[in-house]
Amino acid sequence: MSRKIKLIWDFRGPASAKTAEHHEIHLKEYIAIEKLSLNITGFEIQSEMLAIAFMVVTDENMIQVRDALKPHRGEVYEHKI
């Protein structure tokens, strides 16, 4: 089983929550267009001035997605129940 990588985009400022929420829509569109095997996306409000949008990809797709979408950072994804 391949590793899962969480690619993260950071948004700052008073509109960060709405921007991250909207960015997730585009991530879902990309997944559909590219027919990626994983369909895990989301956004999280970290504080009043910071929100993130993310998508999870497999190791095999990470380079392709990273080069196309230019996330700010990434980390190994561990699903928390």
ABEGO torsion letter per residue (X at the ends): XBBBBBBBBBBBEAAAAAAAAAAAAAAAAAAAAAGBABBBBEBBBABAABBBBBBBBBAAAAAAAAAAAGBABBBBBBBBX
